[in-house]
Amino acid sequence: MEYQTIRWELSEGVLTVTLNRPEVLNAVNDRMAEELLDALRRAGREPEVRSVILTGAGRAFCSGQDLRERAAGEFSYAQHIRSRYAPVILQLHGLEKPVLAAVNGVAAGAGASLALACDLRVAAEEASFLQAFTRIGLVPDSGATYFLPRLVGLGKAFEMCYLAEPIPAPEALRLGLVNWVVPAAELMDKAREVARRLASGPTRAYGLTKRALLRNLRSDLPAALDYEAMLQDAAGRTGDHREGVQAFLEKRPPRYTGR
Ligand code: LHQ
């Protein structure tokens, strides 16, 4: 698929996907949702991709649904969310490689949900998170009601969804909504530093770690212990595990290949 609304750049095992409609603050139209899904599926398939950065072109990360694409209320929102947004969120969440959002500016509505569905978030000092939905009489969607209470607690999630005020990056850091805040000029350097480190790590173990953390959000302790044991069998059979132990015994840094 030829991309018109996003950019795909692969370098040193790090795939950078850039939402690229800066004139509308990277609002998501049908085409962008399709391209994003295609890019994330490719990221899962291609072994050269060992970590992913999601970011936005221009001054915003993403302003959510393109409100100009269709007249309000004139199509099935349920069908639109199920066919456009849910597959992207599930793909981001299920991608068994580390995924990092580099939040360069405002992340609003479903744009915030895209950032929340990533494993890690680094934000520019000027970035903000806006649960814009109730401003236009809508319900938070694309995973916002799933991720927000888990990341910031129910009380803060209510506040963010009801009042729909932007949460500036420094406050987002205090809340645990983002992992790092850096000056805008350093955003991509920081994102690449983290993503490169992850891209040279034991990809399969990271993927299985993601699976365990996400599944065990919904498990009791005996089930969590059992699931970890099962995944450890898979990790224990990888070449990267053998290399990790060998490197430890030889007192040298490991050279992981992702296999
Ligand atoms: C936009 C947008 C935008 C089009 C800025 N669309 N043009 C899922 C499926 C089904 C139904 C509905 O919803 C959903 C999920 C959702 O995502 S609902 C939430 C949709 N998003 C929003 O409500 C946010 C709308 N945008 C804003 O509130 C502001 O633009 C923010 C706070 C993000 C930024 O404000 P400013 O920095 O003041 O920028 P601006 O408003 O001047 O925007 C710049 C341009 O971008 C402007 O165009 P113009 O031609 O006047 O320069 C905006 O119209 C355009 N734009 N967001 N979502």
py3Dmol code that shows the C-alpha trace and the ligand (Angstrom):
import py3Dmol

protein = """\
ATOM      1  CA  MET A   1       0.000   0.000   0.000  1.00  0.00           C
ATOM      2  CA  GLU A   2       1.352   3.432  -0.908  1.00  0.00           C
ATOM      3  CA  TYR A   3       1.124   5.806   2.037  1.00  0.00           C
ATOM      4  CA  GLN A   4      -0.332   9.297   1.528  1.00  0.00           C
ATOM      5  CA  THR A   5      -1.255  10.314   5.074  1.00  0.00           C
ATOM      6  CA  ILE A   6       1.529   8.701   7.080  1.00  0.00           C
ATOM      7  CA  ARG A   7       5.279   8.240   6.676  1.00  0.00           C
ATOM      8  CA  TRP A   8       7.111   4.927   7.226  1.00  0.00           C
ATOM      9  CA  GLU A   9      10.840   5.114   7.983  1.00  0.00           C
ATOM     10  CA  LEU A  10      12.896   2.110   9.062  1.00  0.00           C
ATOM     11  CA  SER A  11      16.410   2.610  10.397  1.00  0.00           C
ATOM     12  CA  GLU A  12      18.545   0.470  12.716  1.00  0.00           C
ATOM     13  CA  GLY A  13      15.591  -1.762  13.584  1.00  0.00           C
ATOM     14  CA  VAL A  14      13.445   1.236  14.603  1.00  0.00           C
ATOM     15  CA  LEU A  15      10.319   1.896  12.561  1.00  0.00           C
ATOM     16  CA  THR A  16       9.060   5.478  12.807  1.00  0.00           C
ATOM     17  CA  VAL A  17       5.460   5.961  11.728  1.00  0.00           C
ATOM     18  CA  THR A  18       4.581   9.645  11.370  1.00  0.00           C
ATOM     19  CA  LEU A  19       0.973  10.827  11.128  1.00  0.00           C
ATOM     20  CA  ASN A  20       1.263  13.294   8.289  1.00  0.00           C
ATOM     21  CA  ARG A  21      -1.676  15.665   7.822  1.00  0.00           C
ATOM     22  CA  PRO A  22      -0.186  18.627   9.697  1.00  0.00           C
ATOM     23  CA  GLU A  23      -2.624  21.164   8.159  1.00  0.00           C
ATOM     24  CA  VAL A  24      -5.421  19.580  10.251  1.00  0.00           C
ATOM     25  CA  LEU A  25      -3.206  18.666  13.208  1.00  0.00           C
ATOM     26  CA  ASN A  26      -3.003  15.086  11.866  1.00  0.00           C
ATOM     27  CA  ALA A  27      -6.746  14.470  12.164  1.00  0.00           C
ATOM     28  CA  VAL A  28      -7.599  10.873  11.316  1.00  0.00           C
ATOM     29  CA  ASN A  29      -9.584  10.387   8.112  1.00  0.00           C
ATOM     30  CA  ASP A  30     -10.551   7.037   6.583  1.00  0.00           C
ATOM     31  CA  ARG A  31      -7.393   6.911   4.519  1.00  0.00           C
ATOM     32  CA  MET A  32      -5.142   7.521   7.516  1.00  0.00           C
ATOM     33  CA  ALA A  33      -6.893   4.844   9.581  1.00  0.00           C
ATOM     34  CA  GLU A  34      -6.394   2.337   6.726  1.00  0.00           C
ATOM     35  CA  GLU A  35      -2.770   3.271   6.230  1.00  0.00           C
ATOM     36  CA  LEU A  36      -2.001   3.151   9.933  1.00  0.00           C
ATOM     37  CA  LEU A  37      -3.519  -0.305  10.227  1.00  0.00           C
ATOM     38  CA  ASP A  38      -1.538  -1.482   7.201  1.00  0.00           C
ATOM     39  CA  ALA A  39       1.709  -0.030   8.605  1.00  0.00           C
ATOM     40  CA  LEU A  40       1.203  -1.608  12.024  1.00  0.00           C
ATOM     41  CA  ARG A  41       0.402  -4.989  10.481  1.00  0.00           C
ATOM     42  CA  ARG A  42       3.561  -4.751   8.396  1.00  0.00           C
ATOM     43  CA  ALA A  43       5.500  -3.794  11.519  1.00  0.00           C
ATOM     44  CA  GLY A  44       4.302  -7.015  13.138  1.00  0.00           C
ATOM     45  CA  ARG A  45       5.246  -9.143  10.111  1.00  0.00           C
ATOM     46  CA  GLU A  46       8.648  -7.723   9.216  1.00  0.00           C
ATOM     47  CA  PRO A  47      11.480  -9.121  11.328  1.00  0.00           C
ATOM     48  CA  GLU A  48      13.665  -6.065  10.552  1.00  0.00           C
ATOM     49  CA  VAL A  49      11.231  -3.985  12.646  1.00  0.00           C
ATOM     50  CA  ARG A  50      12.250  -4.450  16.281  1.00  0.00           C
ATOM     51  CA  SER A  51      10.661  -1.387  17.864  1.00  0.00           C
ATOM     52  CA  VAL A  52       8.169   1.255  16.728  1.00  0.00           C
ATOM     53  CA  ILE A  53       7.844   5.008  17.278  1.00  0.00           C
ATOM     54  CA  LEU A  54       4.489   6.678  16.555  1.00  0.00           C
ATOM     55  CA  THR A  55       4.644  10.457  16.173  1.00  0.00           C
ATOM     56  CA  GLY A  56       2.997  13.376  14.374  1.00  0.00           C
ATOM     57  CA  ALA A  57       4.230  15.840  11.740  1.00  0.00           C
ATOM     58  CA  GLY A  58       4.048  19.549  12.524  1.00  0.00           C
ATOM     59  CA  ARG A  59       2.868  21.052  15.796  1.00  0.00           C
ATOM     60  CA  ALA A  60       0.393  18.353  16.893  1.00  0.00           C
ATOM     61  CA  PHE A  61       0.505  14.652  17.613  1.00  0.00           C
ATOM     62  CA  CYS A  62      -3.061  13.959  16.474  1.00  0.00           C
ATOM     63  CA  SER A  63      -6.381  15.808  16.809  1.00  0.00           C
ATOM     64  CA  GLY A  64      -8.542  12.660  16.637  1.00  0.00           C
ATOM     65  CA  GLN A  65     -11.319  12.006  14.168  1.00  0.00           C
ATOM     66  CA  ASP A  66     -11.347  14.348  11.172  1.00  0.00           C
ATOM     67  CA  LEU A  67     -14.476  16.327  11.999  1.00  0.00           C
ATOM     68  CA  ARG A  68     -14.695  17.665   8.454  1.00  0.00           C
ATOM     69  CA  GLU A  69     -14.750  14.279   6.747  1.00  0.00           C
ATOM     70  CA  ARG A  70     -18.443  13.698   7.295  1.00  0.00           C
ATOM     71  CA  ALA A  71     -21.333  15.710   8.721  1.00  0.00           C
ATOM     72  CA  ALA A  72     -21.977  14.968  12.388  1.00  0.00           C
ATOM     73  CA  GLY A  73     -24.500  12.218  13.026  1.00  0.00           C
ATOM     74  CA  GLU A  74     -24.880  11.279   9.352  1.00  0.00           C
ATOM     75  CA  PHE A  75     -23.215   7.901   9.569  1.00  0.00           C
ATOM     76  CA  SER A  76     -23.012   5.018  12.012  1.00  0.00           C
ATOM     77  CA  TYR A  77     -20.488   5.997  14.656  1.00  0.00           C
ATOM     78  CA  ALA A  78     -20.495   2.451  16.024  1.00  0.00           C
ATOM     79  CA  GLN A  79     -19.659   1.000  12.644  1.00  0.00           C
ATOM     80  CA  HIS A  80     -17.025   3.652  12.029  1.00  0.00           C
ATOM     81  CA  ILE A  81     -15.308   3.017  15.364  1.00  0.00           C
ATOM     82  CA  ARG A  82     -15.476  -0.760  14.945  1.00  0.00           C
ATOM     83  CA  SER A  83     -14.110  -0.718  11.411  1.00  0.00           C
ATOM     84  CA  ARG A  84     -11.577   2.151  11.596  1.00  0.00           C
ATOM     85  CA  TYR A  85     -10.367   2.747  15.132  1.00  0.00           C
ATOM     86  CA  ALA A  86     -10.763  -0.532  17.016  1.00  0.00           C
ATOM     87  CA  PRO A  87      -8.535  -2.522  14.600  1.00  0.00           C
ATOM     88  CA  VAL A  88      -5.774   0.113  14.877  1.00  0.00           C
ATOM     89  CA  ILE A  89      -5.946   0.197  18.685  1.00  0.00           C
ATOM     90  CA  LEU A  90      -5.973  -3.611  18.875  1.00  0.00           C
ATOM     91  CA  GLN A  91      -3.038  -3.823  16.480  1.00  0.00           C
ATOM     92  CA  LEU A  92      -1.000  -1.295  18.495  1.00  0.00           C
ATOM     93  CA  HIS A  93      -1.842  -3.061  21.715  1.00  0.00           C
ATOM     94  CA  GLY A  94      -1.256  -6.554  20.354  1.00  0.00           C
ATOM     95  CA  LEU A  95       1.945  -5.798  18.417  1.00  0.00           C
ATOM     96  CA  GLU A  96       4.539  -7.956  20.158  1.00  0.00           C
ATOM     97  CA  LYS A  97       7.328  -5.439  19.778  1.00  0.00           C
ATOM     98  CA  PRO A  98       7.919  -2.345  21.933  1.00  0.00           C
ATOM     99  CA  VAL A  99       5.825   0.617  20.761  1.00  0.00           C
ATOM    100  CA  LEU A 100       6.634   4.153  21.852  1.00  0.00           C
ATOM    101  CA  ALA A 101       4.569   7.290  21.254  1.00  0.00           C
ATOM    102  CA  ALA A 102       6.644  10.449  20.700  1.00  0.00           C
ATOM    103  CA  VAL A 103       3.980  13.011  21.575  1.00  0.00           C
ATOM    104  CA  ASN A 104       5.172  16.174  19.856  1.00  0.00           C
ATOM    105  CA  GLY A 105       2.093  18.330  20.521  1.00  0.00           C
ATOM    106  CA  VAL A 106      -1.570  18.099  21.367  1.00  0.00           C
ATOM    107  CA  ALA A 107      -3.082  14.596  21.449  1.00  0.00           C
ATOM    108  CA  ALA A 108      -6.861  15.041  21.376  1.00  0.00           C
ATOM    109  CA  GLY A 109      -9.831  12.664  21.248  1.00  0.00           C
ATOM    110  CA  ALA A 110      -8.968   9.448  19.443  1.00  0.00           C
ATOM    111  CA  GLY A 111      -5.507  10.987  18.917  1.00  0.00           C
ATOM    112  CA  ALA A 112      -4.935  10.740  22.668  1.00  0.00           C
ATOM    113  CA  SER A 113      -6.223   7.160  22.554  1.00  0.00           C
ATOM    114  CA  LEU A 114      -3.557   6.299  19.964  1.00  0.00           C
ATOM    115  CA  ALA A 115      -0.854   7.532  22.343  1.00  0.00           C
ATOM    116  CA  LEU A 116      -2.428   5.729  25.299  1.00  0.00           C
ATOM    117  CA  ALA A 117      -2.474   2.422  23.408  1.00  0.00           C
ATOM    118  CA  CYS A 118       1.325   2.548  22.995  1.00  0.00           C
ATOM    119  CA  ASP A 119       3.549   0.827  25.577  1.00  0.00           C
ATOM    120  CA  LEU A 120       5.574   3.931  26.446  1.00  0.00           C
ATOM    121  CA  ARG A 121       5.164   7.683  25.924  1.00  0.00           C
ATOM    122  CA  VAL A 122       7.752  10.416  25.640  1.00  0.00           C
ATOM    123  CA  ALA A 123       6.307  13.924  25.372  1.00  0.00           C
ATOM    124  CA  ALA A 124       7.639  17.312  24.351  1.00  0.00           C
ATOM    125  CA  GLU A 125       7.305  19.970  27.065  1.00  0.00           C
ATOM    126  CA  GLU A 126       4.609  21.742  24.985  1.00  0.00           C
ATOM    127  CA  ALA A 127       2.570  18.585  24.357  1.00  0.00           C
ATOM    128  CA  SER A 128      -0.803  18.019  25.997  1.00  0.00           C
ATOM    129  CA  PHE A 129      -3.489  15.380  26.319  1.00  0.00           C
ATOM    130  CA  LEU A 130      -7.080  16.362  25.748  1.00  0.00           C
ATOM    131  CA  GLN A 131     -10.110  14.131  26.242  1.00  0.00           C
ATOM    132  CA  ALA A 132     -11.934  16.264  23.695  1.00  0.00           C
ATOM    133  CA  PHE A 133     -14.914  13.952  23.293  1.00  0.00           C
ATOM    134  CA  THR A 134     -17.416  15.486  25.733  1.00  0.00           C
ATOM    135  CA  ARG A 135     -16.599  18.951  24.327  1.00  0.00           C
ATOM    136  CA  ILE A 136     -18.516  17.832  21.241  1.00  0.00           C
ATOM    137  CA  GLY A 137     -21.082  15.749  23.108  1.00  0.00           C
ATOM    138  CA  LEU A 138     -19.412  12.378  22.563  1.00  0.00           C
ATOM    139  CA  VAL A 139     -18.182   9.528  24.734  1.00  0.00           C
ATOM    140  CA  PRO A 140     -14.441   8.826  25.066  1.00  0.00           C
ATOM    141  CA  ASP A 141     -13.620   6.071  22.586  1.00  0.00           C
ATOM    142  CA  SER A 142     -10.837   4.118  20.909  1.00  0.00           C
ATOM    143  CA  GLY A 143      -9.792   2.676  24.249  1.00  0.00           C
ATOM    144  CA  ALA A 144      -9.767   5.925  26.257  1.00  0.00           C
ATOM    145  CA  THR A 145     -12.060   4.500  28.962  1.00  0.00           C
ATOM    146  CA  TYR A 146      -9.903   1.367  29.130  1.00  0.00           C
ATOM    147  CA  PHE A 147      -6.466   2.941  29.256  1.00  0.00           C
ATOM    148  CA  LEU A 148      -7.075   6.128  31.244  1.00  0.00           C
ATOM    149  CA  PRO A 149      -8.274   4.617  34.547  1.00  0.00           C
ATOM    150  CA  ARG A 150      -5.466   2.059  34.339  1.00  0.00           C
ATOM    151  CA  LEU A 151      -2.840   4.742  33.834  1.00  0.00           C
ATOM    152  CA  VAL A 152      -4.079   7.600  36.038  1.00  0.00           C
ATOM    153  CA  GLY A 153      -6.775   6.061  38.289  1.00  0.00           C
ATOM    154  CA  LEU A 154     -10.527   6.396  38.078  1.00  0.00           C
ATOM    155  CA  GLY A 155     -10.861   9.782  39.792  1.00  0.00           C
ATOM    156  CA  LYS A 156      -8.462  11.541  37.435  1.00  0.00           C
ATOM    157  CA  ALA A 157      -9.972   9.726  34.462  1.00  0.00           C
ATOM    158  CA  PHE A 158     -13.400  11.120  35.413  1.00  0.00           C
ATOM    159  CA  GLU A 159     -11.934  14.605  35.734  1.00  0.00           C
ATOM    160  CA  MET A 160     -10.191  14.421  32.360  1.00  0.00           C
ATOM    161  CA  CYS A 161     -13.264  13.035  30.588  1.00  0.00           C
ATOM    162  CA  TYR A 162     -15.863  15.309  32.231  1.00  0.00           C
ATOM    163  CA  LEU A 163     -13.970  18.606  32.198  1.00  0.00           C
ATOM    164  CA  ALA A 164     -12.086  17.964  28.942  1.00  0.00           C
ATOM    165  CA  GLU A 165      -9.285  20.366  29.854  1.00  0.00           C
ATOM    166  CA  PRO A 166      -5.857  19.828  28.291  1.00  0.00           C
ATOM    167  CA  ILE A 167      -3.366  18.083  30.580  1.00  0.00           C
ATOM    168  CA  PRO A 168       0.046  19.659  29.952  1.00  0.00           C
ATOM    169  CA  ALA A 169       3.035  17.322  29.599  1.00  0.00           C
ATOM    170  CA  PRO A 170       4.602  18.111  33.016  1.00  0.00           C
ATOM    171  CA  GLU A 171       1.323  17.216  34.731  1.00  0.00           C
ATOM    172  CA  ALA A 172       0.982  14.145  32.507  1.00  0.00           C
ATOM    173  CA  LEU A 173       4.390  13.056  33.819  1.00  0.00           C
ATOM    174  CA  ARG A 174       3.290  13.453  37.454  1.00  0.00           C
ATOM    175  CA  LEU A 175       0.144  11.452  36.704  1.00  0.00           C
ATOM    176  CA  GLY A 176       2.016   8.570  35.080  1.00  0.00           C
ATOM    177  CA  LEU A 177       0.394   9.314  31.744  1.00  0.00           C
ATOM    178  CA  VAL A 178       3.821   9.716  30.114  1.00  0.00           C
ATOM    179  CA  ASN A 179       7.212   8.214  30.902  1.00  0.00           C
ATOM    180  CA  TRP A 180       9.465  11.133  29.961  1.00  0.00           C
ATOM    181  CA  VAL A 181       9.095  14.846  29.165  1.00  0.00           C
ATOM    182  CA  VAL A 182      11.859  16.587  27.217  1.00  0.00           C
ATOM    183  CA  PRO A 183      12.304  19.906  25.379  1.00  0.00           C
ATOM    184  CA  ALA A 184      10.706  19.770  21.913  1.00  0.00           C
ATOM    185  CA  ALA A 185      14.096  19.960  20.178  1.00  0.00           C
ATOM    186  CA  GLU A 186      15.182  16.775  21.953  1.00  0.00           C
ATOM    187  CA  LEU A 187      11.974  14.785  21.509  1.00  0.00           C
ATOM    188  CA  MET A 188      12.962  12.605  18.565  1.00  0.00           C
ATOM    189  CA  ASP A 189      16.500  12.078  19.911  1.00  0.00           C
ATOM    190  CA  LYS A 190      15.055  10.800  23.169  1.00  0.00           C
ATOM    191  CA  ALA A 191      12.463   8.655  21.373  1.00  0.00           C
ATOM    192  CA  ARG A 192      15.130   7.163  19.074  1.00  0.00           C
ATOM    193  CA  GLU A 193      17.501   6.556  21.970  1.00  0.00           C
ATOM    194  CA  VAL A 194      14.863   4.509  23.796  1.00  0.00           C
ATOM    195  CA  ALA A 195      13.612   2.825  20.622  1.00  0.00           C
ATOM    196  CA  ARG A 196      17.138   1.911  19.464  1.00  0.00           C
ATOM    197  CA  ARG A 197      17.938   0.440  22.838  1.00  0.00           C
ATOM    198  CA  LEU A 198      14.772  -1.647  22.626  1.00  0.00           C
ATOM    199  CA  ALA A 199      15.489  -2.559  18.981  1.00  0.00           C
ATOM    200  CA  SER A 200      18.810  -4.085  20.000  1.00  0.00           C
ATOM    201  CA  GLY A 201      17.220  -6.071  22.829  1.00  0.00           C
ATOM    202  CA  PRO A 202      15.665  -9.539  23.005  1.00  0.00           C
ATOM    203  CA  THR A 203      12.630  -8.802  20.807  1.00  0.00           C
ATOM    204  CA  ARG A 204      10.842 -12.067  21.521  1.00  0.00           C
ATOM    205  CA  ALA A 205      11.236 -11.655  25.303  1.00  0.00           C
ATOM    206  CA  TYR A 206       9.866  -8.113  25.019  1.00  0.00           C
ATOM    207  CA  GLY A 207       6.906  -9.360  23.010  1.00  0.00           C
ATOM    208  CA  LEU A 208       6.158 -12.060  25.556  1.00  0.00           C
ATOM    209  CA  THR A 209       6.620  -9.538  28.397  1.00  0.00           C
ATOM    210  CA  LYS A 210       3.996  -7.337  26.732  1.00  0.00           C
ATOM    211  CA  ARG A 211       1.675 -10.313  26.432  1.00  0.00           C
ATOM    212  CA  ALA A 212       2.139 -11.179  30.131  1.00  0.00           C
ATOM    213  CA  LEU A 213       1.676  -7.628  31.427  1.00  0.00           C
ATOM    214  CA  LEU A 214      -1.460  -7.074  29.377  1.00  0.00           C
ATOM    215  CA  ARG A 215      -3.068 -10.464  30.002  1.00  0.00           C
ATOM    216  CA  ASN A 216      -2.294 -10.352  33.727  1.00  0.00           C
ATOM    217  CA  LEU A 217      -4.090  -7.022  34.143  1.00  0.00           C
ATOM    218  CA  ARG A 218      -7.137  -9.276  34.124  1.00  0.00           C
ATOM    219  CA  SER A 219      -5.808 -12.351  36.009  1.00  0.00           C
ATOM    220  CA  ASP A 220      -5.745 -13.552  39.588  1.00  0.00           C
ATOM    221  CA  LEU A 221      -2.344 -14.468  41.042  1.00  0.00           C
ATOM    222  CA  PRO A 222      -2.413 -18.236  40.400  1.00  0.00           C
ATOM    223  CA  ALA A 223      -3.422 -17.647  36.782  1.00  0.00           C
ATOM    224  CA  ALA A 224      -0.759 -14.935  36.397  1.00  0.00           C
ATOM    225  CA  LEU A 225       1.954 -17.242  37.766  1.00  0.00           C
ATOM    226  CA  ASP A 226       0.880 -20.007  35.439  1.00  0.00           C
ATOM    227  CA  TYR A 227       0.776 -17.735  32.381  1.00  0.00           C
ATOM    228  CA  GLU A 228       4.258 -16.401  33.147  1.00  0.00           C
ATOM    229  CA  ALA A 229       5.571 -19.956  33.446  1.00  0.00           C
ATOM    230  CA  MET A 230       4.099 -20.851  30.070  1.00  0.00           C
ATOM    231  CA  LEU A 231       5.589 -17.791  28.364  1.00  0.00           C
ATOM    232  CA  GLN A 232       8.947 -18.426  30.017  1.00  0.00           C
ATOM    233  CA  ASP A 233       9.103 -21.751  28.226  1.00  0.00           C
ATOM    234  CA  ALA A 234       8.846 -19.898  24.912  1.00  0.00           C
ATOM    235  CA  ALA A 235      11.404 -17.249  25.933  1.00  0.00           C
ATOM    236  CA  GLY A 236      13.722 -19.945  27.246  1.00  0.00           C
ATOM    237  CA  ARG A 237      13.877 -21.562  23.813  1.00  0.00           C
ATOM    238  CA  THR A 238      15.081 -18.416  22.000  1.00  0.00           C
ATOM    239  CA  GLY A 239      18.570 -17.847  20.697  1.00  0.00           C
ATOM    240  CA  ASP A 240      18.550 -14.485  22.450  1.00  0.00           C
ATOM    241  CA  HIS A 241      18.137 -16.193  25.827  1.00  0.00           C
ATOM    242  CA  ARG A 242      21.104 -18.463  25.078  1.00  0.00           C
ATOM    243  CA  GLU A 243      23.117 -15.438  23.952  1.00  0.00           C
ATOM    244  CA  GLY A 244      22.141 -13.466  27.086  1.00  0.00           C
ATOM    245  CA  VAL A 245      23.371 -16.206  29.403  1.00  0.00           C
ATOM    246  CA  GLN A 246      26.519 -16.780  27.333  1.00  0.00           C
ATOM    247  CA  ALA A 247      27.325 -13.043  27.371  1.00  0.00           C
ATOM    248  CA  PHE A 248      26.799 -12.926  31.133  1.00  0.00           C
ATOM    249  CA  LEU A 249      29.178 -15.844  31.674  1.00  0.00           C
ATOM    250  CA  GLU A 250      31.755 -14.318  29.332  1.00  0.00           C
ATOM    251  CA  LYS A 251      31.390 -10.900  31.006  1.00  0.00           C
ATOM    252  CA  ARG A 252      30.588  -9.090  27.736  1.00  0.00           C
ATOM    253  CA  PRO A 253      27.533  -7.187  26.408  1.00  0.00           C
ATOM    254  CA  PRO A 254      24.992  -9.452  24.668  1.00  0.00           C
ATOM    255  CA  ARG A 255      24.423  -9.312  20.898  1.00  0.00           C
ATOM    256  CA  TYR A 256      20.709  -9.942  20.466  1.00  0.00           C
ATOM    257  CA  THR A 257      19.268 -10.731  17.053  1.00  0.00           C
ATOM    258  CA  GLY A 258      15.561 -10.800  17.912  1.00  0.00           C
ATOM    259  CA  ARG A 259      15.339 -14.581  17.437  1.00  0.00           C
TER     260      ARG A 259
END
"""
ligand_1 = """\
58
LHQ
C -9.219 19.736 12.559
C -9.319 18.877 13.664
C -10.134 17.720 13.548
C -10.610 18.377 11.358
C -8.038 20.493 14.206
N -10.759 17.516 12.367
N -9.867 19.491 11.413
C -14.432 8.618 16.402
C -15.318 8.164 15.383
C -16.612 8.641 15.145
C -17.065 9.801 15.433
C -16.442 10.804 16.145
O -15.354 10.666 16.970
C -14.429 9.742 17.084
C -13.343 9.986 17.999
C -12.798 11.367 18.157
O -11.632 11.547 17.961
S -13.870 12.589 18.654
C -12.795 13.942 18.951
C -12.384 14.660 17.689
N -11.428 15.667 17.949
C -11.717 16.841 18.522
O -12.824 17.118 18.912
C -10.599 17.844 18.600
C -10.840 18.966 17.621
N -9.759 19.903 17.642
C -9.562 20.802 18.624
O -10.269 20.847 19.613
C -8.422 21.752 18.464
O -8.055 21.793 17.096
C -7.181 21.372 19.303
C -7.502 21.593 20.797
C -6.757 19.931 19.071
C -6.013 22.300 18.913
O -6.437 23.637 18.966
P -5.581 24.806 18.268
O -4.147 24.613 18.602
O -6.223 26.076 18.632
O -5.678 24.523 16.696
P -6.927 24.833 15.719
O -8.194 24.433 16.377
O -6.824 26.214 15.194
O -6.647 23.759 14.540
C -5.772 24.042 13.444
C -6.428 23.564 12.172
O -6.638 22.139 12.264
C -7.811 24.186 11.987
O -8.025 24.326 10.595
P -7.947 25.790 9.904
O -8.325 25.538 8.483
O -8.889 26.684 10.658
O -6.496 26.201 10.075
C -8.734 23.122 12.522
O -10.032 23.173 12.011
C -8.030 21.856 12.086
N -8.413 20.725 12.948
N -8.582 19.364 14.675
N -10.264 16.834 14.558
"""
view = py3Dmol.view(width=600, height=400)
view.addModel(protein, "pdb")
view.setStyle({"model": 0}, {"cartoon": {"style": "trace"}})
view.addModel(ligand_1, "xyz")
view.setStyle({"model": 1}, {"stick": {}})
view.zoomTo()
view.show()
